[in-house]
Amino acid sequence: MKFREHETFFIRKGWLSKGLRNVLAHADVFVSRQNNPMDVLGIGSKMVKSLRHWMKAVGLTTEPTTGQRVQTVTLLGEIINENDPYFEEIGTLWLLHYWLVKANDKQYPIADAEAGAWWYFFNEFKITEFTRDDFYTEITKFLRNSDEGEKPVRTIEDDFNCIVHTYMSRLKTNPAKINPEENIDCPLGELELIDFAGFAKDDFGKRVRTYRKNAPKKDMLHPLILLAVIIDQASNVERKDGIKEVRIASIQNDYGNAGKAFNLDIINLTALLYKIEILGHIKVNRTAGLDVINILTDWDFYDCVRAYYEAIN
Protein backbone atom coordinates (compact mmCIF):
# COMPACT_ATOMS: atom_id res chain seq x y z
CA MET A 1 0.00 0.00 0.00
CA LYS A 2 1.32 3.41 -0.97
CA PHE A 3 1.00 6.66 0.95
CA ARG A 4 2.32 10.15 0.21
CA GLU A 5 3.67 9.16 -3.20
CA HIS A 6 2.45 12.52 -4.51
CA GLU A 7 5.26 14.55 -2.88
CA THR A 8 2.42 16.72 -1.40
CA PHE A 9 1.36 17.88 -4.90
CA PHE A 10 -2.19 17.23 -6.09
CA ILE A 11 -2.81 16.97 -9.85
CA ARG A 12 -2.58 20.38 -11.51
CA LYS A 13 -4.60 21.36 -14.54
CA GLY A 14 -2.66 20.49 -17.67
CA TRP A 15 -0.40 17.98 -15.96
CA LEU A 16 -2.05 14.82 -17.21
CA SER A 17 -2.31 15.91 -20.83
CA LYS A 18 1.34 16.99 -20.71
CA GLY A 19 2.36 13.72 -19.09
CA LEU A 20 0.39 11.59 -21.54
CA ARG A 21 1.73 13.46 -24.55
CA ASN A 22 5.32 13.06 -23.38
CA VAL A 23 5.04 9.38 -22.41
CA LEU A 24 3.62 8.64 -25.88
CA ALA A 25 6.62 10.42 -27.39
CA HIS A 26 9.29 9.04 -25.02
CA ALA A 27 8.49 6.16 -22.66
CA ASP A 28 11.52 7.04 -20.52
CA VAL A 29 10.54 10.69 -20.06
CA PHE A 30 10.48 10.39 -16.25
CA VAL A 31 13.81 8.54 -15.94
CA SER A 32 15.82 9.66 -18.96
CA ARG A 33 19.49 10.44 -18.37
CA GLN A 34 19.94 12.09 -21.77
CA ASN A 35 16.99 14.50 -21.53
CA ASN A 36 16.44 16.03 -18.11
CA PRO A 37 12.80 15.29 -17.14
CA MET A 38 12.51 18.71 -15.47
CA ASP A 39 13.49 20.45 -18.71
CA VAL A 40 11.22 18.30 -20.87
CA LEU A 41 8.16 18.61 -18.61
CA GLY A 42 8.82 22.16 -17.45
CA ILE A 43 8.28 21.39 -13.76
CA GLY A 44 10.49 20.92 -10.67
CA SER A 45 12.07 17.64 -9.57
CA LYS A 46 9.45 16.86 -6.88
CA MET A 47 6.66 17.70 -9.31
CA VAL A 48 8.20 15.27 -11.81
CA LYS A 49 8.02 12.51 -9.17
CA SER A 50 4.46 13.54 -8.34
CA LEU A 51 3.29 13.51 -11.95
CA ARG A 52 4.94 10.14 -12.52
CA HIS A 53 2.94 8.78 -9.58
CA TRP A 54 -0.35 10.35 -10.69
CA MET A 55 -0.03 9.01 -14.24
CA LYS A 56 -0.02 5.48 -12.81
CA ALA A 57 -2.56 6.14 -10.06
CA VAL A 58 -5.29 7.38 -12.42
CA GLY A 59 -4.76 4.51 -14.86
CA LEU A 60 -3.09 6.35 -17.76
CA THR A 61 0.22 4.49 -17.60
CA THR A 62 1.93 1.48 -16.11
CA GLU A 63 5.57 0.80 -15.39
CA PRO A 64 7.49 -2.35 -14.44
CA THR A 65 8.55 -2.91 -10.86
CA THR A 66 12.03 -4.08 -11.93
CA GLY A 67 14.44 -3.18 -14.69
CA GLN A 68 14.22 0.08 -16.60
CA ARG A 69 11.30 2.02 -15.13
CA VAL A 70 9.87 3.32 -18.37
CA GLN A 71 6.14 4.04 -18.60
CA THR A 72 3.69 2.47 -21.03
CA VAL A 73 0.37 4.10 -21.89
CA THR A 74 -2.59 1.91 -20.95
CA LEU A 75 -5.55 1.16 -23.19
CA LEU A 76 -7.57 3.65 -21.14
CA GLY A 77 -4.86 6.24 -21.74
CA GLU A 78 -4.92 5.54 -25.47
CA ILE A 79 -8.71 5.92 -25.66
CA ILE A 80 -8.63 9.18 -23.71
CA ASN A 81 -5.79 10.50 -25.86
CA GLU A 82 -7.79 9.74 -29.00
CA ASN A 83 -11.01 11.31 -27.77
CA ASP A 84 -10.17 13.90 -25.11
CA PRO A 85 -6.43 14.68 -25.16
CA TYR A 86 -6.86 17.86 -23.09
CA PHE A 87 -9.06 16.19 -20.42
CA GLU A 88 -11.96 18.56 -20.95
CA GLU A 89 -14.88 16.11 -20.66
CA ILE A 90 -16.45 15.45 -17.26
CA GLY A 91 -16.68 11.74 -18.12
CA THR A 92 -12.92 11.61 -18.51
CA LEU A 93 -12.55 12.98 -15.00
CA TRP A 94 -14.96 10.36 -13.61
CA LEU A 95 -12.92 7.61 -15.27
CA LEU A 96 -9.67 8.91 -13.80
CA HIS A 97 -11.27 9.24 -10.37
CA TYR A 98 -12.63 5.69 -10.56
CA TRP A 99 -9.23 4.31 -11.42
CA LEU A 100 -7.70 6.28 -8.57
CA VAL A 101 -9.99 4.78 -5.90
CA LYS A 102 -10.47 1.24 -7.23
CA ALA A 103 -8.21 -1.71 -6.46
CA ASN A 104 -7.75 -5.00 -8.27
CA ASP A 105 -7.02 -7.26 -5.31
CA LYS A 106 -10.46 -8.37 -4.11
CA GLN A 107 -9.09 -10.16 -1.03
CA TYR A 108 -6.99 -7.27 0.25
CA PRO A 109 -7.82 -4.32 -2.01
CA ILE A 110 -5.89 -1.57 -0.22
CA ALA A 111 -2.66 -3.52 -0.66
CA ASP A 112 -2.35 -2.80 -4.39
CA ALA A 113 -3.85 0.70 -4.38
CA GLU A 114 -1.50 3.25 -5.93
CA ALA A 115 -2.99 5.87 -3.59
CA GLY A 116 -3.85 4.13 -0.32
CA ALA A 117 -5.44 7.14 1.39
CA TRP A 118 -7.74 7.76 -1.59
CA TRP A 119 -8.81 4.13 -1.59
CA TYR A 120 -9.54 4.33 2.14
CA PHE A 121 -11.39 7.65 1.94
CA PHE A 122 -13.91 6.49 -0.66
CA ASN A 123 -14.19 2.80 0.20
CA GLU A 124 -13.85 2.52 3.95
CA PHE A 125 -14.24 5.95 5.58
CA LYS A 126 -17.94 6.09 6.51
CA ILE A 127 -18.24 9.57 8.05
CA THR A 128 -19.97 11.91 5.61
CA GLU A 129 -19.27 15.15 7.52
CA PHE A 130 -15.80 15.16 9.00
CA THR A 131 -12.68 17.00 10.12
CA ARG A 132 -9.03 16.22 9.48
CA ASP A 133 -8.83 14.66 12.96
CA ASP A 134 -11.79 12.39 12.19
CA PHE A 135 -9.98 11.10 9.13
CA TYR A 136 -6.70 10.62 10.99
CA THR A 137 -8.38 8.77 13.87
CA GLU A 138 -10.34 6.41 11.63
CA ILE A 139 -7.58 5.57 9.17
CA THR A 140 -5.14 4.99 12.02
CA LYS A 141 -7.53 2.46 13.58
CA PHE A 142 -8.02 0.81 10.20
CA LEU A 143 -4.29 0.50 9.55
CA ARG A 144 -3.63 -0.73 13.07
CA ASN A 145 -6.08 -3.60 12.48
CA SER A 146 -4.56 -4.44 9.11
CA ASP A 147 -1.18 -5.83 8.15
CA GLU A 148 0.01 -2.36 7.22
CA GLY A 149 0.61 -0.92 10.67
CA GLU A 150 0.49 2.76 11.60
CA LYS A 151 1.82 5.52 9.39
CA PRO A 152 3.57 8.72 10.49
CA VAL A 153 1.24 11.58 11.42
CA ARG A 154 2.69 13.84 8.75
CA THR A 155 2.11 11.21 6.06
CA ILE A 156 -1.59 10.91 6.90
CA GLU A 157 -2.04 14.68 7.24
CA ASP A 158 -0.34 15.32 3.90
CA ASP A 159 -2.54 12.72 2.23
CA PHE A 160 -5.68 14.23 3.77
CA ASN A 161 -4.75 17.73 2.63
CA CYS A 162 -4.05 16.42 -0.85
CA ILE A 163 -7.40 14.59 -0.98
CA VAL A 164 -9.25 17.78 -0.02
CA HIS A 165 -7.39 19.82 -2.64
CA THR A 166 -8.06 17.13 -5.24
CA TYR A 167 -11.84 17.58 -4.98
CA MET A 168 -12.17 21.19 -3.79
CA SER A 169 -10.89 24.41 -5.32
CA ARG A 170 -8.15 26.23 -3.41
CA LEU A 171 -10.40 29.29 -3.43
CA LYS A 172 -12.69 27.35 -1.06
CA THR A 173 -9.97 25.81 1.09
CA ASN A 174 -7.77 28.93 1.45
CA PRO A 175 -9.80 31.94 0.22
CA ALA A 176 -7.60 34.52 1.93
CA LYS A 177 -4.38 33.21 0.38
CA ILE A 178 -5.47 32.44 -3.18
CA ASN A 179 -5.68 34.74 -6.16
CA PRO A 180 -8.89 33.83 -8.05
CA GLU A 181 -6.97 34.17 -11.33
CA GLU A 182 -4.48 31.45 -10.39
CA ASN A 183 -5.11 28.22 -12.29
CA ILE A 184 -3.55 25.56 -10.11
CA ASP A 185 -6.66 23.66 -9.03
CA CYS A 186 -6.99 19.95 -9.60
CA PRO A 187 -9.24 19.07 -12.57
CA LEU A 188 -10.99 16.44 -10.43
CA GLY A 189 -12.36 19.33 -8.38
CA GLU A 190 -15.02 19.66 -11.08
CA LEU A 191 -16.58 16.47 -9.71
CA GLU A 192 -17.28 18.31 -6.42
CA LEU A 193 -17.18 15.11 -4.38
CA ILE A 194 -16.01 17.05 -1.30
CA ASP A 195 -17.27 20.42 -0.08
CA PHE A 196 -16.63 22.80 2.78
CA ALA A 197 -19.26 22.27 5.49
CA GLY A 198 -18.36 24.94 8.06
CA PHE A 199 -16.44 25.03 11.33
CA ALA A 200 -16.52 22.98 14.51
CA LYS A 201 -14.52 22.89 17.75
CA ASP A 202 -12.12 20.08 18.54
CA ASP A 203 -11.54 18.52 21.96
CA PHE A 204 -9.33 21.46 22.95
CA GLY A 205 -11.83 24.13 21.90
CA LYS A 206 -9.91 25.05 18.76
CA ARG A 207 -11.95 25.97 15.70
CA VAL A 208 -11.42 23.46 12.88
CA ARG A 209 -12.75 23.12 9.36
CA THR A 210 -15.36 20.50 8.58
CA TYR A 211 -15.95 18.92 5.20
CA ARG A 212 -18.62 16.69 3.71
CA LYS A 213 -18.82 14.08 0.99
CA ASN A 214 -21.12 14.99 -1.91
CA ALA A 215 -23.05 12.82 -4.32
CA PRO A 216 -22.73 13.73 -8.01
CA LYS A 217 -24.98 16.56 -9.11
CA LYS A 218 -27.92 15.70 -11.35
CA ASP A 219 -26.90 14.66 -14.87
CA MET A 220 -23.19 15.06 -14.04
CA LEU A 221 -22.48 11.31 -14.14
CA HIS A 222 -23.16 9.85 -17.59
CA PRO A 223 -24.97 6.46 -17.56
CA LEU A 224 -22.30 4.90 -19.81
CA ILE A 225 -19.58 5.83 -17.31
CA LEU A 226 -21.57 4.10 -14.58
CA LEU A 227 -22.09 1.09 -16.87
CA ALA A 228 -18.32 0.92 -17.49
CA VAL A 229 -17.67 0.72 -13.75
CA ILE A 230 -20.38 -1.88 -13.14
CA ILE A 231 -19.07 -4.08 -15.95
CA ASP A 232 -15.47 -3.67 -14.80
CA GLN A 233 -16.42 -4.71 -11.27
CA ALA A 234 -18.46 -7.64 -12.59
CA SER A 235 -15.63 -8.98 -14.74
CA ASN A 236 -15.37 -12.14 -12.63
CA VAL A 237 -19.14 -12.78 -12.45
CA GLU A 238 -20.08 -15.87 -14.42
CA ARG A 239 -22.74 -15.67 -17.09
CA LYS A 240 -25.86 -17.78 -16.83
CA ASP A 241 -27.78 -18.29 -20.07
CA GLY A 242 -25.63 -15.54 -21.58
CA ILE A 243 -26.52 -12.99 -18.87
CA LYS A 244 -24.59 -11.70 -15.89
CA GLU A 245 -26.63 -11.03 -12.75
CA VAL A 246 -25.34 -8.47 -10.25
CA ARG A 247 -26.93 -7.47 -6.95
CA ILE A 248 -27.70 -3.76 -6.68
CA ALA A 249 -26.42 -3.89 -3.09
CA SER A 250 -23.05 -5.01 -4.45
CA ILE A 251 -22.94 -2.09 -6.87
CA GLN A 252 -23.61 0.28 -4.01
CA ASN A 253 -21.54 -1.27 -1.22
CA ASP A 254 -18.64 -3.35 -2.61
CA TYR A 255 -15.14 -1.92 -2.44
CA GLY A 256 -14.27 -0.12 -5.67
CA ASN A 257 -17.76 -0.33 -7.11
CA ALA A 258 -19.86 2.63 -8.24
CA GLY A 259 -21.62 3.38 -4.95
CA LYS A 260 -18.35 3.73 -3.06
CA ALA A 261 -16.35 5.39 -5.83
CA PHE A 262 -18.98 8.00 -6.68
CA ASN A 263 -20.60 8.62 -3.26
CA LEU A 264 -23.92 7.29 -4.61
CA ASP A 265 -26.84 6.60 -2.27
CA ILE A 266 -29.46 4.05 -3.30
CA ILE A 267 -31.83 6.70 -4.70
CA ASN A 268 -29.25 8.25 -7.03
CA LEU A 269 -27.87 4.85 -7.98
CA THR A 270 -31.31 3.47 -8.84
CA ALA A 271 -32.16 6.50 -10.97
CA LEU A 272 -28.95 6.03 -12.96
CA LEU A 273 -29.58 2.30 -13.36
CA TYR A 274 -32.95 2.99 -14.95
CA LYS A 275 -31.23 5.36 -17.40
CA ILE A 276 -28.89 2.54 -18.40
CA GLU A 277 -31.89 0.25 -18.74
CA ILE A 278 -33.51 2.72 -21.16
CA LEU A 279 -30.35 2.46 -23.28
CA GLY A 280 -30.92 -1.30 -23.46
CA HIS A 281 -27.72 -2.47 -21.76
CA ILE A 282 -29.20 -3.83 -18.53
CA LYS A 283 -32.48 -5.01 -17.05
CA VAL A 284 -33.34 -3.81 -13.55
CA ASN A 285 -35.19 -6.44 -11.55
CA ARG A 286 -36.57 -5.24 -8.21
CA THR A 287 -39.41 -7.74 -7.90
CA ALA A 288 -39.78 -10.51 -5.32
CA GLY A 289 -37.01 -8.99 -3.25
CA LEU A 290 -34.34 -9.75 -5.86
CA ASP A 291 -32.97 -6.22 -6.37
CA VAL A 292 -30.55 -7.21 -9.12
CA ILE A 293 -29.58 -6.06 -12.57
CA ASN A 294 -29.08 -8.34 -15.54
CA ILE A 295 -26.24 -7.21 -17.79
CA LEU A 296 -27.48 -7.76 -21.32
CA THR A 297 -24.53 -6.38 -23.28
CA ASP A 298 -21.30 -8.16 -24.21
CA TRP A 299 -19.35 -4.91 -23.86
CA ASP A 300 -16.32 -4.72 -21.62
CA PHE A 301 -15.10 -1.67 -19.70
CA TYR A 302 -13.29 -0.20 -22.69
CA ASP A 303 -16.26 -0.71 -25.03
CA CYS A 304 -18.32 1.37 -22.60
CA VAL A 305 -15.67 4.09 -22.51
CA ARG A 306 -15.55 4.25 -26.30
CA ALA A 307 -19.36 4.35 -26.43
CA TYR A 308 -19.37 7.26 -23.99
CA TYR A 309 -17.12 9.34 -26.24
CA GLU A 310 -19.18 8.43 -29.28
CA ALA A 311 -22.35 9.45 -27.43
CA ILE A 312 -21.10 12.88 -26.41
CA ASN A 313 -19.65 13.59 -29.84
Buried (B, 14 or more C-beta within 10 A) or exposed (E): BBBBBBBEBBBBBBBBBBBBEBBBEBBBBBBBEEEEBEEBBEBEEEBBBBBBBBBBBBBBBEBEEEEEEBBEBBEBBBBBBEBBBBBEBBBBBBBBBBBBBBBEEEEEBBBBBBBBBBBBBBBBBEEEEBBBBBBBBBBBEBBEEEEBEEBEEEBBBBBBBBBBBBBBBBBBBEEEEBEEEEEBBBBBBBBBBBEBBEEBEEEEEEEEBBBBBBBBEEEBBBBBBBBBBBBBBBEEBEEEEEEBBBBBEBBBEBBBBBBBBBBBEBEBBBEBBEBBBEEEBBBBBEEEEEBBBBBBBEBEBBBBBBBBBEEBE
